[in-house]
């Protein structure tokens, strides 16, 4: 016979990784079902599932037996709220500089100890700039310019008279193209 969720929550809080794993596995289908109802700009469905699993973990930590609510109900609410919070955070682009910096940062050396290194880095940046100007469409150049100015996807769409999906697709193409040149 299966242990009740509430009992597993208590055991997980007491340090039982087996109980936590069982709860996480038991509720993963719920997380996947909830995640399917949402779209994360610039992300993929797995990102939303991960956010949902974080919400599920928070539900285990925050569940209060005394409130006379079933864990399943509370967990579903926590999962949805975590997914919604992730979507709101992404739309605010709060972490945009951190999320986009990997495009160049991981692939261009930062050693400026001598003039030769500085010249090589300057040459690399010029090559990237030239590549961008030659290989991005007019729309992609406009989207990139506004994105680098810190505009949100919605602001870019409004300024260019495009929908958000078009802007998001353009940003995805830009990332793929730039990754191809800096690797």
C-alpha positions in Angstrom: 0.0 0.0 0.0 1.3 3.5 -0.9 2.2 5.9 1.8 0.1 9.0 1.9 1.6 12.2 0.6 1.4 14.0 3.9 3.4 11.2 5.6 6.1 11.4 2.8 6.3 15.2 3.3 7.0 14.7 7.0 9.7 12.1 6.3 11.3 14.3 3.6 11.5 17.2 6.0 13.2 14.9 8.5 15.9 14.2 5.9 14.6 11.2 4.1 15.9 11.5 0.5 13.9 8.4 -0.4 10.6 10.0 0.7 11.6 13.2 -1.2 12.4 11.2 -4.4 9.2 9.3 -4.1 7.2 12.6 -3.9 9.1 14.2 -6.7 8.5 11.1 -9.0 4.9 10.8 -7.9 4.2 14.4 -8.9 6.3 14.8 -12.0 3.4 14.0 -14.3 1.4 16.8 -12.6 4.4 19.2 -13.2 4.6 18.2 -16.8 0.9 18.7 -17.3 0.9 22.1 -15.7 4.0 23.2 -17.7 2.3 22.3 -21.0 -0.2 25.1 -20.4 2.5 27.8 -20.5 5.1 29.3 -22.9 8.5 30.7 -21.8 9.9 33.3 -24.1 13.5 32.3 -25.0 13.2 29.0 -23.2 12.0 25.6 -23.9 9.4 23.3 -22.3 12.1 21.6 -20.1 12.8 25.0 -18.5 9.2 25.2 -17.4 9.3 21.6 -16.1 12.4 22.4 -14.1 10.6 25.5 -12.6 7.6 23.3 -11.8 9.9 20.8 -10.0 11.3 23.7 -8.0 7.8 24.7 -7.1 7.1 21.1 -6.0 10.2 21.1 -3.8 9.0 24.3 -2.2 5.6 22.7 -1.6 7.3 19.9 0.3 9.2 22.5 2.4 6.2 24.8 3.0 3.3 22.4 3.4 1.4 22.9 6.6 -0.6 19.8 7.8 -2.7 22.0 10.2 -4.4 23.9 7.3 -6.6 20.9 6.4 -5.6 21.0 2.8 -4.4 18.0 0.8 -0.8 18.0 -0.3 -1.8 17.4 -3.9 -3.9 20.6 -3.9 -1.1 22.7 -2.3 1.6 21.1 -4.6 -0.4 21.9 -7.7 -0.8 25.6 -6.6 3.0 25.9 -5.8 3.9 24.4 -9.2 1.8 26.8 -11.1 2.9 29.8 -9.1 6.6 28.9 -9.6 6.1 28.5 -13.4 4.2 31.8 -13.5 6.9 33.5 -11.5 9.6 32.2 -13.9 7.6 33.5 -16.9 7.2 36.9 -15.3 10.9 37.1 -14.5 11.8 36.2 -18.0 9.5 38.8 -19.4 11.1 41.5 -17.2 14.4 40.4 -18.5 15.8 41.0 -15.1 18.8 38.7 -15.8 19.2 39.5 -19.5 22.9 40.6 -19.2 23.7 37.3 -17.4 21.6 35.2 -19.7 23.0 36.6 -22.9 26.7 37.2 -21.9 27.6 33.6 -22.5 27.4 34.1 -26.2 30.7 36.0 -26.3 32.1 35.6 -22.9 32.7 31.8 -23.0 34.5 32.0 -26.3 36.7 35.1 -26.5 39.8 35.2 -24.3 40.0 37.9 -21.7 43.7 38.1 -21.2 44.7 41.7 -21.7 48.1 41.4 -20.1 50.0 42.5 -23.2 49.4 44.5 -26.4 49.4 41.3 -28.5 46.5 39.8 -26.5 44.6 43.1 -26.7 45.1 43.3 -30.5 43.9 39.7 -30.9 40.8 40.4 -28.8 40.1 43.6 -30.7 40.4 41.6 -34.0 38.0 38.9 -32.7 35.4 41.6 -31.8 35.8 43.2 -35.2 35.3 39.8 -36.9 32.2 39.2 -34.9 30.9 42.7 -35.7 31.6 42.2 -39.4 29.9 38.8 -39.3 26.8 40.3 -37.6 26.5 43.1 -40.2 26.9 40.6 -43.1 24.8 37.7 -41.9 21.9 39.2 -39.9 18.7 40.3 -41.7 17.5 43.9 -41.3 14.9 42.6 -38.8 17.5 40.7 -36.8 19.8 43.7 -36.7 16.9 45.9 -35.4 15.9 43.3 -32.8 19.5 42.9 -31.7 20.1 46.6 -31.4 17.0 47.1 -29.3 17.7 43.9 -27.2 21.2 45.2 -26.4 19.7 48.5 -25.4 17.8 46.6 -22.7 14.3 46.7 -24.3 11.9 43.9 -23.4 10.5 41.6 -26.0 7.2 43.4 -25.8 8.9 46.8 -26.2 10.8 45.5 -29.2 7.7 44.1 -30.8 5.8 47.4 -30.3 8.7 49.5 -31.7 9.1 47.3 -34.8 5.4 46.7 -35.3 5.9 42.9 -35.0 4.4 40.3 -32.7 6.3 38.9 -29.7 6.7 35.5 -31.4 8.5 37.1 -34.3 10.8 39.0 -32.0 11.5 35.8 -30.0 12.2 33.8 -33.1 14.6 36.5 -34.4 16.5 36.5 -31.1 16.8 32.7 -31.3 18.2 32.9 -34.9 20.6 35.7 -33.8 21.9 33.5 -30.9 22.4 30.5 -33.3 24.2 32.6 -35.8 26.5 34.3 -33.4 27.3 31.0 -31.6 28.4 29.7 -34.9 31.0 32.4 -35.4 32.5 32.6 -31.9 33.0 28.9 -31.4 
